[in-house]
Amino acid sequence: MSYSSAHPWRAVAGTRSRPALQTAAGVVGAVFLVVGILGFIPGVTTDYGTMQFAGHESQAMLFGVFQVSILHNIVHLLFGVVGLAAMRTAGAARGYLIGGGVIYLALWIYGLVIGSESAANFVPLNRADDWLHLGLGIGMIALGALLGGSRSESAR
């Protein structure tokens, strides 16, 4: 892909900068990657010794607030890697942000419906996770929609 000096996302002549949409996907991906790593660090994750691979029995809490498990941390790491890869093109970045936002909204609903003590709570999720997922879903969809521009522009 070539960039001309007339392109709106070109910050300084002679340099290449990414469109805001792609940058947003990269930032969101980087945050997920960091959160996934932090979930494996004792101290940052309280009650680390109780962490299970999956299931609501895991009492490990990221920042002492968000219930996590090994599976939950792996999902954050994967979302991070996908976000960093998606920042390569506008279409992928938009798809990551909007698709990821839809997934997080679905997770929010799932968490509300199953409850934190249910055997179906395999991720695991607590109420803090549920409300964070609502915010992530809305935020990611908003970033993808507001920064996405037209479909023909996003296909680049």
C-alpha positions as CSV (number, residue, x, y, z in Angstrom):
1,M,0.0,0.0,0.0
2,S,1.5,3.3,-1.0
3,Y,0.9,6.6,0.9
4,S,0.9,9.9,-0.8
5,S,1.8,13.1,1.0
6,A,-1.8,14.2,0.4
7,H,-3.3,11.4,2.5
8,P,-5.1,12.7,5.6
9,W,-3.5,10.3,8.0
10,R,0.0,11.3,7.1
11,A,1.3,13.2,10.1
12,V,4.6,14.5,8.8
13,A,6.0,14.5,5.3
14,G,8.3,11.5,4.9
15,T,6.7,9.4,7.7
16,R,3.9,6.9,7.7
17,S,1.4,6.9,10.5
18,R,-1.6,4.6,10.8
19,P,-5.2,5.7,10.5
20,A,-7.0,6.2,13.8
21,L,-9.0,3.1,13.3
22,Q,-6.0,0.9,13.0
23,T,-4.3,2.6,15.9
24,A,-7.4,2.0,18.0
25,A,-7.4,-1.7,17.2
26,G,-3.7,-1.9,18.1
27,V,-4.2,0.0,21.4
28,V,-7.2,-2.2,22.4
29,G,-5.2,-5.3,21.4
30,A,-2.1,-4.2,23.4
31,V,-4.4,-3.5,26.5
32,F,-5.8,-7.0,26.2
33,L,-2.3,-8.5,25.9
34,V,-1.1,-6.6,29.0
35,V,-4.3,-7.6,31.0
36,G,-3.7,-11.3,29.9
37,I,-0.1,-11.2,31.1
38,L,-1.1,-9.4,34.4
39,G,-3.6,-12.1,35.1
40,F,-0.7,-14.5,35.5
41,I,1.2,-12.4,38.0
42,P,0.8,-13.1,41.7
43,G,0.1,-9.9,43.6
44,V,-1.5,-8.2,40.6
45,T,-3.9,-11.1,40.7
46,T,-5.0,-11.8,44.3
47,D,-5.7,-15.3,45.6
48,Y,-3.4,-16.5,42.8
49,G,-3.0,-19.9,44.3
50,T,-6.7,-20.6,43.9
51,M,-6.6,-20.1,40.1
52,Q,-8.3,-22.9,38.2
53,F,-8.0,-23.6,34.5
54,A,-11.7,-22.8,34.1
55,G,-14.9,-22.6,36.1
56,H,-16.4,-20.5,38.8
57,E,-14.4,-22.2,41.5
58,S,-11.4,-20.0,40.6
59,Q,-11.2,-17.3,43.3
60,A,-8.2,-15.5,41.6
61,M,-9.0,-11.8,41.1
62,L,-7.2,-9.5,38.7
63,F,-6.6,-6.3,40.6
64,G,-8.6,-7.8,43.4
65,V,-11.8,-7.1,41.4
66,F,-12.2,-9.2,38.3
67,Q,-12.5,-13.0,38.6
68,V,-10.0,-14.8,36.3
69,S,-8.9,-18.3,35.4
70,I,-6.2,-19.6,33.2
71,L,-8.7,-19.8,30.4
72,H,-9.9,-16.2,31.0
73,N,-6.3,-15.0,30.8
74,I,-5.6,-17.0,27.7
75,V,-8.7,-15.4,26.0
76,H,-7.3,-11.9,26.9
77,L,-4.0,-12.9,25.4
78,L,-5.6,-14.1,22.2
79,F,-7.8,-11.0,21.9
80,G,-4.6,-9.0,22.3
81,V,-2.7,-10.9,19.6
82,V,-5.7,-10.7,17.2
83,G,-6.0,-6.9,17.8
84,L,-2.3,-6.3,17.1
85,A,-2.6,-8.4,13.9
86,A,-5.8,-6.6,12.9
87,M,-4.2,-3.2,13.0
88,R,-2.5,-4.0,9.7
89,T,-5.5,-3.1,7.6
90,A,-8.5,-0.8,8.1
91,G,-10.9,-3.6,7.3
92,A,-9.4,-6.0,9.7
93,A,-9.2,-3.3,12.4
94,R,-12.9,-2.4,11.9
95,G,-13.9,-6.1,12.0
96,Y,-11.9,-6.7,15.1
97,L,-13.4,-3.7,17.0
98,I,-17.0,-4.3,15.9
99,G,-16.8,-8.1,16.0
100,G,-15.0,-8.0,19.4
101,G,-17.5,-5.6,20.7
102,V,-20.4,-7.9,19.7
103,I,-18.6,-10.8,21.4
104,Y,-18.2,-8.7,24.6
105,L,-21.8,-7.7,24.6
106,A,-22.8,-11.4,24.2
107,L,-20.5,-12.2,27.1
108,W,-22.2,-9.5,29.2
109,I,-25.6,-11.0,28.5
110,Y,-24.3,-14.5,29.2
111,G,-22.8,-13.4,32.5
112,L,-26.1,-11.8,33.6
113,V,-28.1,-14.8,32.6
114,I,-26.0,-17.6,34.1
115,G,-25.0,-15.9,37.3
116,S,-21.6,-16.2,39.0
117,E,-22.2,-19.5,40.9
118,S,-23.6,-21.5,38.0
119,A,-21.7,-24.5,36.6
120,A,-22.2,-22.8,33.2
121,N,-19.9,-20.0,34.4
122,F,-16.8,-21.7,32.9
123,V,-14.8,-18.6,32.0
124,P,-15.3,-17.4,35.1
125,L,-17.2,-14.2,35.3
126,N,-18.3,-12.1,38.3
127,R,-20.5,-9.0,38.3
128,A,-17.5,-6.7,37.9
129,D,-16.5,-8.7,34.7
130,D,-20.1,-8.4,33.5
131,W,-20.2,-4.6,33.7
132,L,-16.7,-4.3,32.3
133,H,-17.8,-6.5,29.3
134,L,-20.7,-4.1,28.7
135,G,-18.3,-1.2,28.6
136,L,-15.9,-3.0,26.4
137,G,-18.6,-4.0,24.0
138,I,-20.0,-0.5,23.6
139,G,-16.6,1.0,23.5
140,M,-15.2,-1.3,20.9
141,I,-18.3,-1.1,18.6
142,A,-18.2,2.7,19.0
143,L,-14.5,2.9,18.0
144,G,-15.1,0.6,15.0
145,A,-18.1,2.5,13.8
146,L,-16.9,6.1,14.5
147,L,-13.4,5.6,13.3
148,G,-14.3,3.2,10.5
149,G,-15.3,5.7,7.9
150,S,-17.0,4.4,4.8
151,R,-17.0,0.7,3.8
152,S,-14.8,1.4,0.7
153,E,-12.3,3.3,2.9
154,S,-12.3,0.4,5.5
155,A,-11.5,-2.1,2.8
156,R,-8.0,-0.7,2.4
